[in-house]
Amino acid sequence: GAFQVTWPFDDLLEFTERFSVLHSGVHFAGHTFAYDKEKEICFCGDSLKFECSNDSPRTALRVSSHKAFVRGVPITQMEAAQYYNVFSKMNFSKTFTPFEQVFNFGC
């Protein structure tokens, strides 16, 4: 069977003092970020795309965000503001996607 929601939440779900999940709703309606407060890491799925340095693969040179990178579907100014709103609720210095783990992008 499919996954079933067992802990519904609106904006923030704190599993422990260290780990939480925040609703972003930008990449797609139910999109969330996971946050590790102790290690200051935001796990953002594939909502962000980093271009990293060849000399230092953990160093982001540029960051972009699209709803669909392959198709080049951009986010709106309102959606960018929503990302900012969610990012500002976390104190993080590292951001991990399924493709890049950067140590110089945070809020």
PyMOL commands that set and color helices and strands:
alter all, ss='L'
color gray80, all
select helices_A, chain A and resi 77-87
alter helices_A, ss='H'
color red, helices_A
select strands_A, chain A and resi 12-14+19-23+32-36+41-43+49-52+60-64+66-68+73-74+94-96+101-102
alter strands_A, ss='S'
color yellow, strands_A
deselect
rebuild
show_as cartoon
